[in-house]
């Protein structure tokens, strides 16, 4: 049956009335955060001390840490024109499904390489799991488990492609969509710990002085800088013990501030990222970020760019990243997003007919080996039937 539109309309109107009131409240909070940013722009050492103290009360505190640049920095774009190799990787995944005739998981990672004076080169790497290999510690792999595996494979392929270029002394930029942090449910699991260890090992292999590794986050919802500014408000009220738990500026986001601060092509100050303890990203893999306006005058488009320490502390690599991301994003016109990442996504995407073909290939091989696949679940059979005909009661 269709949506009950009358019921939906009543709820939408109620939401709209609340949204108008919420918008006024949110604008007041944004203005407070904006004033606080300028008041404390040069007080990085003080704010970092508050973060250190707040972290003792709450080891799960997540916020920015100030660096050498003032917090209200708007670093202009500089164009070097240096030759560089651009690499991007993106992945698609086929999650486990218990209702099909065969249960399998697939990761499809696509990579694109742009070298000076050459047409782009594409590469695809496909990994499959079937049957009992779709389980971890006698439990089925979850969608989150598969996503962790996919993130690892994306970074591994980039490392393999970047290595010969960096060894040849070329400047290299490697990009993935999303943060450099490795997220996932069940992070206390043995599987996550194993994949995290592999992931950190791959990042270490990428850590070359002429390789700018980055994760690009479009339309970020993060509030790392806002979280740092909130600590000053809590300290004024003698509430630092509530760091990370009481959020006086929520739901203001960092992009609310940087859309107002940064002009087209400008980047923010480079910020260290204080992550919950225990934080596995340490030493040269410690994570930093900056915000970048890839939009045009009057139409700010703020992205968050995550980089490891070896990039954050090298001005040449930082400037190169800023230049490449602004240049790449401009290629998609009014909806700026790095073309290189868009191209990698197009290479990696898996279409429904390809999923069906893989399933047929697995069933064919099983029968060739004398193993008869199971029947689809009755639920799946009924869904497929509904697509062909209707059963009248």
Secondary structure, DSSP 4 states (H G I P E B T S, - for coil): ----HHHHHHHHHHHHHHHHHHHHHHHHHHHHHHHHHHHTTT-HHHHHHHHHHHHHH-TT--EEE--SS-TT--BPP-------EEEEEEEEEE---TTSSS-EEEEEEEEEEE-TTS--EEEEEEEEEEGGGGEETTEEPPHHHHHHHHHHHHHHHHHHHHHHHHHTT--EEEEEES-SS---S-TTSHHHHHHHHHHHHHHHHH--TTEEEEEEEET----HHHHHHHHHHHHHTT-GGGTTTS-TTTT--HHHHHHHHPPTT-B---EEEE-PSS----GGG-EEEEEEE-SBTTB--EEEEEEEHHHHT-HHHHHHHHHHHHHHHHTTTTS---HHHHHHHHHH---HHHHHHHHHHHHHHHHHTT-PPPPPPHHHHHHHHHTT-----
